[in-house]
Amino acid sequence: MTEAMMAWRVRYREHFESFDFFVDGGGCGIVNFPEELALNLFYLEFPFSFFSDTDTDVLTLIPGDAALAQFQGMITALSQQAVAA
């Protein structure tokens, strides 16, 4: 199984932004795929997928500084509306 896991990791290395293990077992990663079918194949080929409880969250990440600037702009606009009212 470990050899299959290592081969899987090599095969999908370019898609990982982060590949980590927890000290007490298990692991996690951040991956990017061009479309859903490629992500599905990634999971189908994961050597431990049929033997482990995989908890998958698909979340969209945006750059933190850009999100903070948008948030600040929204707060400023809401504050201006409140003052005008």
N, C-alpha and C positions, 0 to 999 in steps of 0.2 A: 504493500500500500504506500509506503513512503517513497518508493521509486516512482510510482504512478503520480503521487502528489508533486514530486520534484519535476517530472516531465510536464505536468499540467501547468506548474508555475512558469517554467521556461516558455511554454507555448503561449501563455497569456501575459507575459511580463510587460509587454508594451502597453497594455490596457490598464495597468495598475498605477495609480498615483500614490497609494499607500498599501503596504502589505505587512501586517503586524500579527503578533501572537500575544495572548494574555499570559501572565506569569502562572496563573492557576489553571491553564488549559484553554483550548479554543483560540480563535483568532478573528481578525476582521480585515477589511480592506476597502479602499475607495477605488472604483473602476470606472472607466469610460468606454462606451461602445457606440458605434455609429447608429445602431438600430436594435430593436427589441429581439429579433431573431438571433443576432450574435450574442446577446446577453443570455438568452435561453440556452444556446449551445454551451456557453461557458459553464452554466449550472449543470447541464446534463453531463458534461465531461468531468465535473469535479469529482475526484475519486471517492470522497467521503459522503457524497450527497445522499446516498441511500442508507447510510449507517449513522448519520448524525442529525441532530435537530438544528437545521439551518434557519435562522431568523433573518429575513431579508427586508431591509427598508430601502426603497428607492426614493431618494430625495434629490431635489435640484439645488445645487450650490451656486451662489453668486458671489462675486468678490465682495469682501466685507466692507472695504472703503466705499465702494459704489453704493452698497445698500445703506450704509450709514449716511451718506450724502443725500440719498433719496428720502430717508427717514427725517433728516434734519429739514429738508425742503418742505415735507408734508407738515411737520410741526409748525414751521414758520408760517405757511399758508393758513393753517387752522387758527393760529394765534391772530393773524391779521383779520381773518373773517370774524373772530370773536370780538375784536376791538371795534370793527366796523358795525357790528350788530347792536 
